[in-house]
Amino acid sequence: MLKGLAVTLRTMTKRAVTVQYPHVKPDLPARSRGVIALKQENCTVCYKCARECPDWCIYIDAHKESHEPASGGRARSAKILDRFAIDFSLCMYCGICVEVCPFDALFWSPEFEYAEQDLTEMTHERERLEEWTYTVKPPPPLEVGAEAPEELAPSEQKAKPDVNEGVAP
């Protein structure tokens, strides 16, 4: 019993450490997962994120526009993003959409204050998702002794011989 009282007395003499949230914001690590942010310029409307989402909480609407080339020739069509929304009341924050995006249009933002009073307001449209892009922190530097990934320039990729070249099917 004396041991328990000794622990209690030692704890009582130490100063309590209390974070005064929301007046003092926590210092989050660089790779914190808070909310998914969208960079609209990178989105090519390929629908991969919506197809791979296990919860089907990503809604994408788009239309095609034809653009006449300035120097003549055939008209080019491009998909234009009309709506990109994520229903965070359904999202399970697995990050599959961020991983499968081939053009780096989706990112993890450290923002975590996006609660709403009504559950139906948890569907955030592209304007709000774009705002969270500005809070995305850059990745931390490599650890000491780590090697940087090798990235081939386009000219080096063409010069590299094909492994299957010359092999009959």
C-alpha positions in Angstrom: 0.0 0.0 0.0 2.9 2.3 0.7 4.3 1.7 -2.7 1.0 2.8 -4.3 0.9 5.9 -2.2 4.5 6.7 -3.1 3.7 6.5 -6.8 0.7 8.8 -6.3 2.7 11.4 -4.4 5.5 11.4 -7.0 2.9 11.9 -9.8 1.2 14.7 -7.8 4.4 16.7 -7.5 5.1 16.7 -11.3 3.6 19.4 -13.5 0.8 18.3 -15.7 1.3 18.6 -19.5 -1.9 19.7 -21.1 -2.3 20.8 -24.7 -4.7 23.7 -24.9 -6.5 22.6 -28.0 -8.1 24.3 -30.0 -6.2 27.5 -29.0 -2.8 25.7 -29.5 -2.7 23.5 -32.6 -0.8 20.2 -32.4 2.5 19.9 -34.3 1.7 16.9 -36.6 4.4 14.8 -38.4 4.9 15.4 -42.1 3.1 12.1 -43.2 0.0 12.6 -41.0 -3.2 11.2 -42.5 -6.0 13.6 -41.9 -8.2 14.2 -45.0 -7.8 13.5 -48.7 -7.0 16.6 -50.8 -7.4 17.1 -54.5 -5.2 18.9 -57.0 -7.6 19.6 -59.8 -4.9 20.4 -62.4 -3.5 16.9 -62.2 -6.8 15.1 -62.4 -7.4 13.6 -65.9 -10.8 12.1 -65.0 -9.6 8.5 -65.4 -12.0 7.3 -62.7 -9.4 4.9 -61.2 -9.8 6.3 -57.7 -13.6 5.9 -57.8 -13.3 2.3 -59.2 -10.8 1.2 -56.7 -12.6 2.7 -53.6 -14.0 -0.1 -51.5 -16.6 2.1 -50.0 -17.7 3.8 -53.3 -17.5 7.2 -51.6 -15.9 9.1 -54.5 -18.3 10.8 -57.0 -16.9 12.0 -60.3 -18.8 13.7 -63.1 -17.1 14.9 -66.3 -17.9 15.8 -69.9 -15.8 15.8 -73.1 -14.9 18.9 -75.1 -13.3 19.0 -78.5 -10.5 21.4 -79.2 -9.5 22.4 -82.8 -5.8 22.3 -83.2 -4.2 25.6 -84.1 -2.1 24.2 -87.0 -4.9 22.1 -88.6 -5.5 18.4 -88.4 -7.8 16.3 -86.4 -9.7 17.8 -83.4 -8.6 16.6 -80.0 -11.1 15.7 -77.2 -10.4 16.2 -73.5 -12.3 15.3 -70.4 -13.3 18.2 -68.3 -13.9 17.6 -64.6 -17.4 18.9 -63.5 -17.7 17.3 -60.1 -15.3 15.6 -57.7 -16.7 14.8 -54.3 -15.8 12.5 -51.4 -18.3 11.4 -48.9 -16.3 11.3 -45.7 -19.2 9.8 -43.7 -18.6 6.6 -45.8 -14.8 6.9 -46.3 -12.7 4.5 -44.2 -9.4 6.4 -44.9 -7.7 3.4 -46.4 -5.7 5.5 -48.9 -6.3 3.2 -51.9 -7.5 6.2 -53.9 -4.3 8.1 -53.2 -2.1 5.1 -54.1 -3.8 4.3 -57.4 -3.9 7.8 -58.8 -1.4 7.8 -61.7 -1.1 11.6 -61.9 -0.7 12.5 -58.3 -4.0 14.4 -58.0 -4.9 13.0 -54.6 -2.8 13.6 -51.4 -3.1 13.1 -47.7 -3.5 16.4 -46.0 -2.8 16.7 -42.2 -6.1 18.6 -41.7 -8.4 16.9 -39.3 -10.9 19.6 -38.4 -13.6 19.1 -40.9 -16.5 17.8 -38.8 -20.0 18.9 -39.6 -23.2 19.1 -37.6 -25.2 17.2 -40.1 -24.1 13.8 -41.6 -25.4 14.8 -45.0 -22.9 17.7 -45.1 -19.9 15.3 -44.9 -19.8 15.1 -48.7 -17.1 17.6 -49.6 -16.9 19.0 -53.2 -13.8 19.7 -55.2 -13.5 23.4 -54.0 -13.1 22.3 -50.4 -10.8 19.4 -51.4 -8.7 21.9 -53.3 -8.3 24.1 -50.2 -6.7 21.2 -48.3 -4.1 20.8 -51.0 -2.3 23.9 -49.7 -1.8 22.3 -46.3 0.0 19.2 -47.7 3.5 19.1 -46.3 6.5 17.9 -48.4 7.9 14.5 -47.7 10.6 14.3 -45.0 14.2 14.1 -46.2 15.8 10.7 -46.6 17.4 9.1 -43.5 21.2 9.0 -43.2 22.5 6.1 -45.3 19.4 5.8 -47.5 19.8 5.7 -51.2 17.7 7.9 -53.5 15.4 6.1 -55.9 16.8 5.8 -59.4 14.7 7.6 -62.0 15.4 7.1 -65.7 15.2 10.1 -68.0 12.9 9.5 -71.0 15.9 9.4 -73.3 17.5 6.7 -71.1 14.3 4.6 -71.1 14.3 4.5 -75.0 18.0 3.6 -75.1 17.4 0.7 -72.6 17.0 -2.6 -74.6 13.7 -4.4 -74.3 14.0 -7.7 -72.4 11.4 -9.4 -74.6 12.9 -8.1 -77.9 13.6 -10.9 -80.4 11.6 -13.5 -78.4 8.9 -15.3 -80.4 5.5 -15.5 -78.7 
